[in-house]
Amino acid sequence: MRARQAKRLTPVNVESYNAPMDSARFEQLVIEALDSLPDAFAAYLENVEIIVERRPTREQRRMLGLKPWQSVYGMYHGVPLTERASHLLVLPDTIIIFQEPLERDFRTAEALRAQVRRTVLHEIAHVFGISDDRLRELGAY
């Protein structure tokens, strides 16, 4: 039997490949965004659970008031630090980052990485009590 001759393939530039990422690689983008934060923020995020989900559920879409054609990249659920009474115990806040809408709208690794970071920072702003209206005023939208 003759050995098959290997066909030379053109290498794919992984940084521009737009196939869906596996969840571990996408989660790494979220971790990179969190690691880029100044250390002073870490203490404020101790009671915040950050989760990656494929897409928002129907209930989450309803809670956010989304129309069928609207998309969302992340959501914050909790009591902002500015509204907490220091003597009350509260459940952990939750930030959810939605992988599918981000991958669909940002097709290169560079654009996806930048938007994941922006989304993580946006949701963290809500932990600090910064509203969407205020984020618009600051040009963060």
C-alpha positions as CSV (number, residue, x, y, z in Angstrom):
1,M,0.0,0.0,0.0
2,R,1.4,3.4,-0.9
3,A,1.5,6.1,1.7
4,R,-0.8,9.0,0.9
5,Q,0.8,12.2,0.0
6,A,-0.3,15.0,2.3
7,K,-2.1,17.7,0.5
8,R,-0.7,21.1,1.4
9,L,-3.4,23.3,3.0
10,T,-3.4,27.0,3.4
11,P,-3.2,27.8,7.1
12,V,-6.3,29.5,8.5
13,N,-5.7,32.7,10.4
14,V,-7.4,31.8,13.6
15,E,-7.6,35.5,14.6
16,S,-10.0,36.2,11.7
17,Y,-11.9,32.9,11.6
18,N,-15.5,33.5,12.3
19,A,-16.8,30.1,13.3
20,P,-18.4,29.8,16.8
21,M,-15.9,29.5,19.6
22,D,-16.1,26.7,22.1
23,S,-17.4,27.9,25.5
24,A,-14.0,27.6,27.2
25,R,-12.3,30.0,24.6
26,F,-15.2,32.5,24.9
27,E,-15.0,32.3,28.7
28,Q,-11.3,33.2,28.4
29,L,-12.2,36.4,26.6
30,V,-14.4,37.3,29.6
31,I,-11.6,36.4,32.0
32,E,-9.2,38.6,30.0
33,A,-11.7,41.5,30.3
34,L,-11.9,41.0,34.1
35,D,-8.1,40.7,34.4
36,S,-7.7,44.0,32.7
37,L,-9.6,45.8,35.5
38,P,-7.6,47.8,38.1
39,D,-7.1,45.8,41.3
40,A,-9.1,48.4,43.3
41,F,-12.3,47.1,41.6
42,A,-11.8,43.5,42.6
43,A,-13.0,44.0,46.2
44,Y,-16.2,45.4,44.9
45,L,-16.8,42.4,42.7
46,E,-16.4,39.7,45.4
47,N,-20.2,39.4,45.6
48,V,-20.8,39.3,41.9
49,E,-21.1,36.0,39.9
50,I,-20.1,36.3,36.3
51,I,-21.7,33.7,34.0
52,V,-21.5,33.0,30.3
53,E,-24.6,31.7,28.6
54,R,-25.2,30.8,24.9
55,R,-28.2,33.2,24.6
56,P,-30.8,34.9,26.7
57,T,-33.8,32.8,27.8
58,R,-37.3,33.8,27.0
59,E,-37.7,34.9,30.6
60,Q,-34.6,37.0,30.5
61,R,-35.7,38.6,27.2
62,R,-39.1,39.4,28.8
63,M,-37.4,40.9,31.9
64,L,-35.4,43.1,29.7
65,G,-38.4,44.1,27.6
66,L,-36.8,43.0,24.4
67,K,-38.7,42.8,21.1
68,P,-38.1,39.6,19.0
69,W,-35.7,41.4,16.6
70,Q,-33.7,43.0,19.4
71,S,-30.4,41.6,20.7
72,V,-28.6,41.8,24.0
73,Y,-25.0,41.0,24.8
74,G,-25.2,41.0,28.6
75,M,-27.3,41.6,31.6
76,Y,-26.9,42.5,35.3
77,H,-29.2,41.2,38.0
78,G,-28.8,42.4,41.5
79,V,-28.7,45.4,43.9
80,P,-26.3,48.1,42.8
81,L,-23.7,49.1,45.5
82,T,-25.3,52.6,45.6
83,E,-28.6,51.1,46.7
84,R,-27.4,48.7,49.4
85,A,-27.7,49.2,53.1
86,S,-24.4,48.2,54.7
87,H,-26.1,46.2,57.4
88,L,-28.1,44.0,55.1
89,L,-27.0,40.7,53.7
90,V,-27.7,40.3,50.0
91,L,-27.5,37.4,47.6
92,P,-24.7,37.6,45.1
93,D,-25.3,39.8,42.1
94,T,-25.1,38.2,38.7
95,I,-23.7,39.4,35.4
96,I,-24.5,37.2,32.4
97,I,-22.6,37.5,29.1
98,F,-24.4,36.0,26.1
99,Q,-22.0,34.3,23.7
100,E,-24.2,33.8,20.5
101,P,-25.3,37.4,20.0
102,L,-21.7,38.6,20.4
103,E,-20.3,36.1,18.0
104,R,-23.0,36.8,15.5
105,D,-22.4,40.5,15.5
106,F,-18.6,40.6,15.9
107,R,-17.1,38.3,13.2
108,T,-13.3,38.8,13.9
109,A,-11.5,37.7,17.0
110,E,-10.2,41.3,17.5
111,A,-13.7,42.8,17.2
112,L,-15.2,40.1,19.4
113,R,-12.5,40.5,22.1
114,A,-13.1,44.3,22.2
115,Q,-16.9,43.9,22.4
116,V,-16.7,41.3,25.1
117,R,-14.5,43.6,27.1
118,R,-16.9,46.5,26.5
119,T,-19.9,44.4,27.5
120,V,-18.2,43.2,30.7
121,L,-17.3,46.8,31.7
122,H,-20.9,47.9,30.8
123,E,-22.4,45.3,33.1
124,I,-19.9,46.1,35.9
125,A,-21.0,49.8,35.6
126,H,-24.4,48.6,36.7
127,V,-23.0,47.0,39.8
128,F,-21.7,50.5,40.7
129,G,-25.2,52.0,40.1
130,I,-24.5,53.6,36.7
131,S,-27.6,53.5,34.6
132,D,-27.9,53.0,30.8
133,D,-28.9,56.7,30.5
134,R,-25.8,57.8,32.4
135,L,-23.6,55.5,30.3
136,R,-25.1,57.1,27.1
137,E,-24.3,60.5,28.6
138,L,-20.7,59.4,29.1
139,G,-20.4,58.1,25.6
140,A,-20.0,54.5,26.8
141,Y,-22.7,53.2,24.4
